[in-house]
Amino acid sequence: MAEKLKVVWLSNIIFPDAAERIGVARYAIGSWLTAYRDVMRRYHGDDMMLHVIAPYDGHSFAELTVGDTCHYLFPKECKPQALSAWFKSIDDRIRPDVVHLHGSEFPHSSIYVDACGNANAVLSIQGLVSVYPRYYFAGMPAHYPPTLRDLLKGETLTARRNEMARRGQLERSLLTKVRYVAGRTSWDYAHCKAVNQSLHYFVCNEPLREGFYHAAWSLPACRRHTIFACQSSYPIKGTHMLLRALAIVRRTYPDAVLSLPGVDVARRPWYRTFTYWKYIRSLIRDLGLSGCVHFLGDLSEEEMIDQYLSANVFVCPSSIENSSNSVCEAQMTGTPVIASYVGGMMDLVDDGVTGLLYRFEEIEMLADKICRIFADDDLAVTLSRNARAAASVRHDREAIARSLWQIYQTVSGNVNQDRQQ
């Protein structure tokens, strides 16, 4: 029997099953990582041994095995020197064939490469925080007054933007250190190559959560004139622009409503309110949108699917994105999609075929496209059908597993070849 490939994943978050085992909080983000692991288990579980290294809300280094996966956990506030030594000890013990760095924006990825070398490391591009600060304020009014909470905590919009820029410098440094990158869009390809021309760039799509492969949107079952979007607590996600478009839509469709996952900003106490939430709350009031914007709280996978299926249209109004998981999920379910023409969105949405695109700042165009889908059932059904077909190919799990396995084979093969020379 051939020896299993030893693979290390360096993650930005602890996996849910490991978090449950040691009794720490699970994260609502990063679900695609679990889907990735499940896909590799299904198609290559007999061929590889997976080790996951991740930060967690603890005070000491920890190791545990859950199922067939070994987890190595380090405290989020760990000092770089201690983390470097710990990474090296794990690397010496495992002697991995491949180290897969899931994400580029946090210092631990650079620390790992500095401690253990770059020969067998492949970096997956999620977003690119080195680019995002350009678009951070996303059309918000200049010098919008911060809340007392943000002032006291040093978390004003400017401070957050500057922190993102600082992490972006770490990301650019990492891109100069690694030899292999895995990405998904022409946008992340262009930006990675602009930093390091010598990078070997692999294309590898990401799987979605299981339930999205089995859900199917239909026009008769949706709630007419309902918009669904994925709200966030910072301006890049463009919720404020969508609210302005909604006010225009309601002139034609007075019953139009917007549903958003996340905290109800209108009910948040003033002393716990972020500046961006304050801005959203003021827009809802000033635009006369009270009662037609619904905040849904944290949603499970099943609840997210229900929202996609219930919506008449899904909108991604971000000022910058690489490859929006929310757009991919909407297309897989068949919910008609409208997205801003930014970042890698043109690789996900074929305008007029698998969705509709518009310029981020053109709220009038966004409003018009929402109204088009509301008014034209044939268009909605056509976009839905085409999007599901395209997403089914893009997120085919066997093809994704095959692509990632080929990347691992290439990287590990090159390492072996280098050792023999």
ABEGO torsion letter per residue (X at the ends): XBBBBBBBBBBABBBAAAAAAAGBBBBABGAAAAAAAAAAAAAAAAABBBBBBBBBBBABBBBBBBEABBBBBBBAABBAAAAAAAAAAAAAAAGBABBBBBEAABAAAAAAAAAAEAAABBBBBBBBAAAAAAAAAGGBBBGBBBBAAAAAAGABAAAAAAAAAAAAAAAAAAAAABABBBBABAAAAAAAAAABAABBBBBBBBBBBAAAAABBBBAAABBBGBBBBBBBABAAAGAAAAAAAAAAAAAABAABBBBBBEBBAAABBAAABBAAAAAAAAAAAAAGABGABBBAEBBBAAAAAAAAAABABBBBABABBBBBAAAAAAAAAGBBBBBBBBEAAAAABBBGAAEBBBBAABAAAAAAAAAAAAABAAAAAAAAAAAAAAAAAAABAAAAAAAAAAAAAAAAAAAAAAAAX
